Amino acid sequence: MNPILSVINLTVRMLYSKVSLFLICLSVPSFLHAQSAETDSISVNLDEIRVEATHSSLTLGRAPLSVSFFRRSDVDMTIRTAETLNDLTHTLPGIWISNRENHALGERMTIRGMGWRSPFGVRGIMVVLDDIPLTVADGQSILNIVDPAMITSVELLRGPSATFWGNASGGVLYMRTRSLPDAPRLSYRAYTGSYNTVKQELRWSDIVQGVRMQAYASYLDSDGFRDHSAYRHLRGGISAGFDVSAATTVEARIAYAGMPKAQHPGSLNRNDALTTPSMAVPAFENLNAGKDFQQLMASLNVFNRRDSGVLNISGNLTYRELSNPLTFGYISVDRLAGGVRTTYDFSLLPVDLQIGSELKWQQDDRLQRNNIDGQPGDIVSIDQKDQVASQAIFAQTGVSKNRLSFNLGIRADRMSFSVNDFLGQESSERSFFSVNPSAGITYDTGSVLFYTSASSSFESPTTTEFKNRPGGGTGFNPDLNPEKTVGFDAGARGSIRFLDTRFDMAFFNLNVDGLIVPFQASDGGPTFYRNEGRTEHYGFESHVRTEISRHLNLNLMYTYTNATFSEGTFSGNRIPGVAPHRFGSALELHLGSNLFLTDAEWIGSYYADSANEALNKSYFIVNTRYLYQGFTSSNWSLQPFISIMNLFNARYNTSVAINAFGGRFYEPGSDRNFRVGVRLNII
C-alpha cells in the first residue's frame, strides 16, 4: 500500500472511536464536565490566559474572537529544529506559512487568505515579537529578525483586528521568546545536516539582584536546497524586567538580527520546477541577486497599577539597513521606525473599559542604482526619502451577565505618506482616514464557549507598493488606494475532560473592497500594484488536540478557505496563492526516555495567477523526529536528536510567486533531508 495512505488509514483507525464520542458530546454540551483549557495543557483554565495579541484585558475565557494559543514544551524546544515559522504553525487553523526555500524573500504568510499578494515579507497581517511590532507604519512586516527556534508561545487572531492594531491587521500573529517555567537556566543546542546546514543556539535566564533577565543568541548557516540559495543568520535578544515599586513594573527588550548572506534563486516555470527543481534562474545567479541586512529593535514597557486601573505606556524603535541586488537594479534602504502606545484599563467601573492612543512613524531613505555583477553601479534611478506617520485613538468595552458577555470596540486612524524625490526635485503626499468598529458576543456553558463577532480592518499600500508606478514616473502612484475588509465569525472552543480532548472550530466570512493586486510588466522586473474590485473569503476552521493514551498525543487541524474575486476583471476566479484545503497533524509518542514526533501536512491544489491558468498541484509532506532523554543527572542533561524532513521524498512546490511574468510562478520545496544534533541543559 502507498505509505501515505497507510499513515492516513492508521490515523483514522486510532481516532475512530474518540472522534465519534467527540461529535456526540458536542451536541449535548450541558452534560459535559465544566472545564476550559488552553491549547497545550488540559489542566490550565481557559479564563486564566490573557490574550496578549489584543493588547487589552480580554481573556480566552470570554474573547468573542477566533483566537488560537499554544505554549511550546521544553521537549518540543529540543526536538523541533524550527528553522522557519511554518514548523510551528502547521497545526494552527486559519494561518498558512510557506517556507519558500528562499531566505532573501522570507516566508509567505496568509491568514484566511489575507496577505496573499505579498511578493516578499508579509502584507496585511500584524506580527509582534515580545511586544515589539514587526509591522511598521506602512503595513510591511519583515520576519528575518524572528528565530522560530527561540519562540516559546504563539497567539493567533484569525480575523480583522484593526480595532486593536490599526493598519494591516487582517489577522495578528503574536510571538514570545519568554523562557518556559520549567526551562533550564542555561541551554546550548547545536545540529548539522543536509545542504551543509549548521546551527548553534544559546539560551539563558536568571534573576540578578531582583532583575528578571533572559537572553538568547543563534547562528545559522546553510547552502540551501537550490542553487544560489545559501543563507547565513545571526540573531540575538536580551530582556530585563524589574519592579520599581509595588505598583510600577518596567520591562526592556533589545533584539538584533544580521543576515550577511541570503542568495535569491528566483522562481521557476512549471517544467523547470518539476525536472530541475534545485536550479536557480540564470539571471538571478549571474547578477548575484539576494539580500544583506542589519536590524536592531528595542522596546520599553511601563506598567503602573492604581486603585482605579492600570496604566501601560510602551514604546519601540527599529533601525534596519538593507542592501538588495536584483535583476533590474541594486536597492539600498535605510529605515528608522517606531511608535508609542498608551492605554488605561479601568477597574472600578461596572463595565470593562480600555481607552488609548497610538503614534507610529517610519522613514525610509531609498536608493536604487544599476546592478553590475551584484555590485551597485553609477546610474541612479531612484533617490528618495519616504515618510509615513499615523495617529490613532481607540476604546474597548465589555460587560458580562451570567453566562453572556458583550464586547464593543472602535478605533480611528489617520495616516499620511510623503516622499521627497531628490532626482526629480519634487515631493508627493497621500493621506487616509479610517474608522474601524468591532462587536462580539460570547455564551459560556462551562465547558464550551460559543461566540460570534463582526470586525473590520483596512490595509494601506506600503511605500514600496506606492512608489512602483506603471509607466514610470516619480512620487507615489496617485491611482492606488487602501483596501477595506469587513469580517464575520461564529465559533466554539472548549474541552471534553473524560476524552482528554480540546477543540476549536469557527465559520468565517470576509469581504474585501478595493483589493490591491500585484502584477509584473516584464520578466524579472519590478512588481506593480492596482486596485482590482472585490473579493470574498468564507470557510471553516477546526482544531482538535487529544490524548489518545498516556503515551500518545495527537494534534489535528483542517482549514477550508474559499477565496474568490467577486467583482472586477477576474470576477468568479479563485484568489491565487490561497489553498482551499489544508490539513496538518502532529503525533507524539513517549516510550520511556524515547520520544517520537511525526508531523504531516497536506496542501490542496491552488492557483498561482489571477487568471486561474496556472495551477500548483496538491502535496503531502511527512516529517519525523526522534529524541533520547536518558542522559541526565541532578543538574544537567544531554539530549541527542535526529529529524528527517520530507520523509517520502515528495516532489512539490512549497510556494508560488503570484502573477509572475513569463510563467515563472513556482518555488520548489526541498527533497528528503535531515538534521542531527544535541542539546545540553544546565539546571
DOMARRO-174643 format. One line per 2 residues: their letters; for each residue x, y, z of C-alpha. Coordinates in steps of 0.05 Angstrom, whole numbers, always signed. Each point is the difference from the previous one (the first is absolute). Example, Ala and Ser with C-alpha at 12.3 -4.5 7.8 and 13.67 -1.06 7.14 Angstrom:
<recs>
as) +246/-90/+156; +27/+69/-13;
</recs>
This chain:
<recs>
mn) +0/+0/+0; +22/+72/-13;
pi) +37/+24/+63; -41/+64/+2;
ls) -66/-39/-2; +28/-46/+54;
vi) +12/+60/+46; -69/+27/-12;
nl) -33/-68/+9; +37/-11/+66;
tv) -19/+69/+26; -74/-10/-18;
rm) -2/-67/+35; +30/+27/+64;
ly) -46/+60/+2; -65/-32/-21;
sk) -27/-14/+69; +22/+66/+30;
vs) -26/+42/-58; -68/-34/+4;
lf) -6/+15/+74; +26/+71/-12;
li) -55/+16/-50; -54/-28/+45;
cl) +25/+41/+59; +0/+64/-41;
sv) -75/-8/-10; -14/-5/+74;
ps) +48/+50/+34; -43/+7/+61;
fl) +19/-70/+22; +74/+13/-3;
ha) +44/+13/+60; +15/+74/+8;
qs) +70/+14/-25; +36/+48/-47;
ae) +72/-8/-20; +55/+31/-39;
td) +26/-37/-61; +61/-32/+31;
si) -24/-20/+70; -66/-30/+20;
sv) +10/+18/+73; +5/+76/-11;
nl) -66/+38/+0; -17/+38/-63;
de) -18/+64/+36; +68/+6/+32;
ir) +33/+15/-67; +3/+73/-20;
ve) -4/+11/-75; +64/+41/-9;
at) -13/+8/-74; -59/+47/+14;
hs) +40/+45/+46; -61/+1/+46;
sl) -29/-34/+61; -35/-54/-42;
tl) +12/-72/+20; -10/-63/-39;
gr) -57/-16/+47; -44/+55/-28;
ap) +33/+27/-63; -51/+3/-57;
ls) +55/-13/-50; +28/-57/-41;
vs) +64/-6/+40; +51/-55/+7;
ff) +53/-7/+54; +55/-50/+13;
rr) +61/-3/+45; +57/-44/-22;
sd) +26/-53/+48; +74/-5/+17;
vd) +1/-67/-37; -27/+34/-63;
mt) +53/+54/+7; +52/-55/-3;
ir) -25/-47/-54; -28/+50/-50;
ta) +54/+37/-39; -50/+54/-21;
et) +43/+35/-51; -62/+33/-30;
ln) -66/+21/+31; -42/-51/-38;
dl) +31/-53/+46; -39/+31/+58;
th) -66/+18/-34; -18/-59/-45;
tl) -53/-24/+51; -29/+69/+13;
pg) -66/+12/-36; -8/+59/-47;
iw) +74/+19/-8; +44/-27/-55;
is) +74/+14/-1; +40/-27/-59;
nr) +74/-11/+3; +21/+27/-67;
en) +69/-31/+3; +23/+71/-13;
ha) +25/+41/+60; +8/+62/-43;
lg) -76/+3/-5; -18/-31/+67;
er) -61/-43/+16; -66/+12/-34;
mt) -58/+10/+49; -75/+3/-7;
ir) -57/+0/+50; -67/-20/-30;
gm) +30/+21/-67; +20/+70/+25;
gw) +71/+17/-20; -2/-41/-64;
rs) +29/+54/-45; +67/+9/+35;
pf) +60/-11/-46; +47/+0/+60;
gv) -7/+8/+75; -71/+4/+28;
rg) -57/+46/-19; -68/+12/+32;
im) +17/-37/+65; +24/+29/+65;
vv) +61/-37/+28; +26/+12/+71;
ld) +62/-28/+34; +7/+10/+76;
di) -45/+62/-2; +41/+30/-57;
pl) -43/+9/-64; +37/-29/-60;
tv) -52/+35/-43; +21/+71/-12;
ad) -46/+60/-14; -12/-14/-74;
gq) -20/-73/+13; +63/-37/-19;
si) +24/-57/+45; +70/-28/-6;
ln) +9/-66/+37; +75/-10/-7;
iv) +11/+23/+71; -42/-58/+27;
dp) +37/-63/+17; -58/-51/+3;
am) +42/-47/+43; -1/+52/+56;
it) -76/+10/-1; -32/-29/+63;
sv) -73/+21/-11; -44/+22/-57;
el) -67/+36/-3; -40/+7/-63;
lr) -60/+45/-14; -31/-27/-63;
gp) -47/+58/-19; +4/+74/-17;
sa) +30/+35/+61; +7/+74/-17;
tf) -37/+17/+65; +62/-25/+37;
wg) +57/+15/-48; -21/+47/-56;
na) +30/-6/-70; +16/-68/-30;
sg) -37/-41/+53; -36/-52/-42;
gv) +24/-47/+55; +51/+3/+57;
ly) +59/-47/+14; +28/+13/+69;
mr) +64/-37/+22; +41/-2/+63;
tr) +70/-24/+17; -13/+1/+75;
sl) +32/-59/+35; -46/-57/+19;
pd) -14/-12/+75; +35/-67/-1;
ap) +56/+21/-47; +73/-11/+21;
rl) +40/+61/+22; +49/-9/-57;
sy) -6/-42/-63; +43/-10/-62;
ra) -25/-35/-63; +39/-16/-62;
yt) -15/-40/-62; +22/-13/-71;
gs) -31/-31/-61; -16/+1/-74;
yn) +23/+57/-46; +59/+13/+47;
tv) -47/+28/+52; +29/+19/+68;
kq) -35/+34/+57; +20/+18/+72;
el) -47/+29/+53; +9/+26/+71;
rw) -54/+18/+50; +8/+28/+70;
sd) -48/+24/+54; +10/+21/+73;
iv) -17/+51/+53; +58/+47/+12;
qg) -8/+47/+61; -76/+0/-9;
vr) +2/+10/-75; -32/-55/-42;
mq) +50/-11/-56; -6/-41/-64;
ay) +45/-5/-61; +9/-41/-63;
as) +47/-3/-59; +3/-44/-62;
yl) +42/-11/-63; -27/-35/-62;
ds) +38/-15/-64; -23/-42/-60;
dg) +12/-8/-74; -75/-10/-11;
fr) -36/-52/-42; +2/+41/-64;
dh) +59/+28/-38; +15/+71/+21;
sa) -43/-5/+63; +54/+0/+55;
yr) -15/+40/+62; +31/+21/+67;
hl) -38/+27/+60; +25/+30/+65;
rg) -54/+16/+52; -2/+19/+73;
gi) -43/+32/+53; +2/+21/+72;
sa) -56/+23/+47; -3/+25/+71;
gf) -59/+11/+46; -2/+30/+69;
dv) -47/+32/+50; +13/+73/+13;
sa) -51/-2/+56; -58/-43/+22;
at) -43/+36/-53; +49/+10/-58;
tv) +35/-51/-44; +49/+14/-57;
ea) +18/-48/-56; +54/+14/-52;
ri) +20/-41/-61; +51/+4/-55;
ay) +2/-47/-61; +52/-4/-56;
ag) +2/-36/-66; +53/-1/-53;
mp) -3/-36/-67; +66/+11/-36;
ka) -19/-52/-53; -68/-18/-30;
qh) +4/-20/-73; -62/+7/-44;
pg) -10/-58/-49; -64/+27/-31;
sl) -64/-38/-17; -4/-52/-57;
nr) -48/-19/-55; -40/-64/+6;
nd) +48/-45/-39; +64/+24/+35;
al) -34/-6/+69; -18/-73/-16;
tt) +64/-24/-34; +55/+43/+30;
ps) -29/+29/+64; +67/+18/+31;
ma) +20/+46/-57; +2/+75/+6;
vp) -23/+49/-53; +65/+17/-39;
af) -11/+75/+2; -9/-1/+76;
en) +64/-40/+9; +41/+41/-50;
ln) -20/+65/+33; +8/-28/+70;
ag) -71/+16/+20; -11/-4/+75;
kd) -3/+39/+64; +46/+25/+55;
fq) -28/+36/+60; +11/+21/+72;
ql) -58/+14/+47; -5/+24/+71;
ma) -65/+5/+40; -14/+25/+71;
sl) -61/+9/+44; -17/+28/+69;
nv) -64/-16/+38; -22/+34/+64;
fn) -59/-27/+40; -30/+41/+56;
rr) -55/-33/+42; -47/+46/+36;
ds) -65/-8/+39; -39/+25/-60;
gv) +35/-41/-53; +65/-16/-36;
ln) +41/+49/-42; +44/-30/-54;
is) +49/+42/-41; +42/-36/-52;
gn) +49/+24/-52; +40/-34/-54;
lt) +55/+19/-49; +26/-36/-62;
yr) +62/+12/-42; +11/-40/-64;
el) +55/+5/-52; -13/-39/-64;
sn) +40/-15/-64; -41/-37/-52;
pl) +30/-16/-68; -53/-22/-50;
tf) -2/-12/-75; -29/+69/-15;
gy) +43/+40/+49; +37/+5/+65;
is) -45/+26/+56; +25/+30/+66;
vd) -46/+19/+56; +14/+31/+68;
rl) -61/-3/+44; -16/+32/+67;
ag) -68/-15/+29; -35/+0/+67;
gv) -61/+13/+40; -31/+17/+68;
rt) -63/-31/+28; -37/+21/+64;
ty) -59/-37/+30; -40/+4/+64;
df) -42/-58/+25; -53/+22/+50;
sl) -14/-47/+58; -54/+35/+42;
lp) -53/+8/-53; -61/-46/-8;
vd) +27/-19/-69; +70/-16/-27;
lq) +28/+61/-35; +66/+15/-34;
ig) +17/+65/-34; +64/+15/-37;
se) +39/+35/-54; +57/-19/-46;
lk) +51/+35/-43; +42/-34/-53;
wq) +51/+27/-48; +48/-26/-53;
qd) +55/+30/-42; +33/-36/-59;
dr) +60/+28/-37; -4/-37/-66;
lq) +53/-4/-55; -3/-42/-63;
rn) +58/-7/-48; +18/-47/-56;
ni) +26/-69/+18; +69/-18/-26;
dg) +17/-72/+18; -34/+7/+68;
qp) +31/+68/+15; -32/+69/-3;
gd) +15/+38/-64; +4/+75/-14;
iv) -68/+9/-32; -51/+24/+52;
si) -73/-13/-18; -32/+14/+69;
dq) +25/+46/+55; -55/+18/+48;
kd) -22/+5/+73; -67/-33/+18;
qv) -35/+20/+64; -62/-30/+32;
as) -36/+23/+63; -64/-24/+33;
qa) -40/+23/+60; -55/-40/+33;
if) -49/+2/+58; -40/-60/+22;
aq) -46/-27/+54; -24/-70/+19;
tg) -54/-19/+49; -32/-64/+24;
vs) -53/-23/+49; -18/-68/+26;
kn) -68/-24/+24; -3/-72/+26;
rl) +24/-42/-58; -4/+56/-52;
sf) +54/+51/-17; -4/+59/-47;
nl) +60/+36/-29; +5/+63/-42;
gi) +59/+36/-29; +15/+58/-46;
ra) +64/+31/-27; +14/+60/-45;
dr) +65/+4/-40; +29/+57/-41;
ms) +59/-17/-45; +44/+46/-42;
fs) +52/-20/-52; +51/+48/-30;
vn) +59/-8/-47; +57/+47/-17;
df) +28/-18/-68; +71/+27/-4;
lg) +8/-18/-74; -64/+33/-24;
qe) +5/+55/+51; -73/-9/+20;
ss) -41/-26/+57; -65/-39/+4;
er) -50/-12/+56; -59/-47/+14;
sf) -43/-4/+62; -57/-45/+24;
fs) -49/-5/+57; -34/-63/+24;
vn) -49/-18/+56; -6/-73/+19;
ps) -51/-27/+50; -8/-70/+27;
ag) -53/-37/+42; -5/-69/+29;
it) -43/-44/+45; +20/-63/+38;
yd) -40/-53/+37; +37/-45/+49;
tg) -31/-68/+18; +57/-15/+47;
sv) +34/-49/-47; -13/+33/-68;
lf) +5/+73/-18; -45/+21/-58;
yt) +14/+67/-34; -18/+44/-58;
sa) +32/+65/-22; +4/+53/-54;
ss) +64/+39/-13; +37/+40/-52;
sf) +69/+19/-24; +34/+42/-52;
es) +65/-8/-37; +37/+58/-31;
pt) +49/-10/-57; +71/-4/+26;
tt) +52/+50/-20; +30/-52/-47;
ef) -68/-12/-32; -14/+75/-5;
kn) +66/+17/-34; -1/-52/-55;
rp) -40/+38/-53; -21/-36/-64;
gg) +28/+40/-58; +54/+31/+43;
gt) +1/+68/+34; +19/+24/+68;
gf) -39/+9/+64; -58/-44/+24;
np) -49/-35/-45; -61/+47/+0;
dl) -48/-55/-21; +15/-50/+57;
np) -44/+1/+62; -8/-41/+64;
ek) -44/-62/+2; -53/-11/+53;
tv) -23/-65/+32; -63/-18/+39;
gf) -2/-67/+34; -49/-44/+38;
da) +16/-59/+46; -40/-53/+36;
ga) +32/-57/+38; +10/-42/+62;
rg) +60/-22/+40; +6/-42/+63;
si) +19/-68/+28; -27/-68/+15;
rf) +34/-23/+64; -16/-75/-1;
ld) +26/-4/-72; +62/+41/+16;
tr) -18/+42/-61; -1/+73/-17;
fd) -31/+31/-62; -8/+65/-37;
ma) -45/+10/-60; -23/+63/-37;
ff) -38/+23/-61; +21/+65/-32;
nl) -17/+48/-56; +44/+58/-25;
nv) -17/+52/-52; +58/+41/-28;
dg) -14/+63/-40; +51/+37/-42;
li) +46/-60/-4; +74/+16/-13;
vp) +25/-48/-55; +73/-11/-19;
fq) +24/-9/-72; +65/+2/-40;
as) +10/+34/-68; +66/-34/-17;
dg) +39/-63/+17; +40/+12/+64;
gp) -26/+72/+3; -31/+36/+59;
tf) -68/-18/+26; -55/+52/-9;
yr) -67/+6/+35; -71/+21/-17;
ne) -69/-1/+33; -40/-56/-32;
gr) -72/-6/+24; -22/-43/+59;
te) +13/-69/+30; -40/-45/+46;
hy) +31/-50/+48; -41/-50/+39;
gf) +16/-66/+31; +6/-46/+60;
es) +57/-10/+49; +9/-57/+49;
hv) +52/-24/+50; -1/-60/+46;
rt) +53/-21/+50; -10/-67/+36;
ei) +38/-46/+46; -12/-68/-31;
sr) +37/-35/+56; +50/+17/+55;
hl) +55/-7/-52; -33/+26/-63;
nl) -25/+71/-17; -30/+24/-65;
nl) -9/+70/-28; -46/+9/-61;
my) -18/+61/-42; -44/+8/-61;
ty) -15/+66/-35; -46/+13/-59;
tn) +7/+69/-33; -40/+20/-61;
at) +30/+66/-23; -24/+29/-66;
fs) -2/+64/-39; -72/+24/+5;
eg) +7/+61/-45; +48/+27/-52;
tf) +40/-30/-57; +7/-68/+33;
sg) -70/-5/+29; -16/-73/+17;
nr) +73/-22/+2; +35/-26/+61;
ip) +51/+44/+34; +70/-25/-17;
gv) +46/-25/+55; -58/-22/+45;
ap) -9/-76/+8; -74/-18/+10;
hr) +17/-62/+41; +55/-9/+52;
fg) +12/-55/+50; +54/-4/+54;
sa) +15/-49/+55; +52/-15/+54;
le) +4/-69/+32; +43/-5/+63;
lh) +20/-67/+30; +36/-7/+68;
lg) +34/-66/+16; +42/+7/+63;
sn) +59/+44/-18; -17/-3/-74;
lf) -44/+51/-35; -25/-6/-71;
lt) -34/+58/-36; -32/-4/-69;
da) -29/+60/-36; -43/-6/-63;
ew) -25/+57/-44; -46/-4/-61;
ig) -11/+62/-43; -53/-3/-54;
sy) +11/+27/-70; -5/+75/-11;
ya) +12/+51/-55; +62/+43/-10;
ds) -32/+54/-42; -63/+43/+1;
an) -21/-27/-68; -2/-71/+31;
ea) +42/-29/-57; +59/-25/+41;
ln) -15/-53/+53; +47/-21/+56;
ks) -15/-73/+14; -18/-27/+69;
yf) +54/-32/+42; +9/-42/+63;
iv) +62/+7/+45; +20/-44/+59;
nt) +55/+19/+49; +23/-46/+56;
ry) +45/+12/+61; +32/-40/+56;
ly) +26/+24/+68; +37/-39/+55;
qg) -7/+28/+70; +39/-52/+40;
ft) +65/+37/+13; -16/+40/+63;
ss) +27/+17/+68; -23/+45/+57;
nw) +22/+65/-33; +9/-15/-74;
sl) -28/-40/-58; +25/-18/-70;
qp) -52/-14/-53; +19/-24/-70;
fi) -51/+4/-56; -10/-13/-74;
si) -51/+29/-49; -19/-24/-70;
mn) -40/+49/-42; -40/-20/-61;
lf) +5/-73/+20; -31/-27/-64;
na) +41/+46/-45; -61/+34/-32;
ry) +12/+47/-58; -40/+63/+12;
nt) +0/+76/-4; +0/+30/+70;
sv) -25/+68/-24; -15/+42/-62;
ai) +18/+70/-25; -69/+31/-12;
na) -12/+24/-72; +74/-6/-17;
fg) +20/+18/-71; +16/-54/-51;
gr) -32/-57/+38; +54/+0/+54;
fy) -49/-14/+56; +30/-59/+37;
ep) +47/-4/+60; +21/-73/+10;
gs) +4/-32/+69; +59/-41/+22;
dr) +10/-75/-9; +8/-48/+59;
nf) +50/+30/+49; +22/-9/+72;
rv) +27/+35/+62; +38/-33/+57;
gv) +20/+35/+64; +3/+4/+75;
rl) -24/+46/+56; +36/+12/+66;
ni) -41/+26/+58; +27/+27/+65;
i) -52/+6/+54;
</recs>
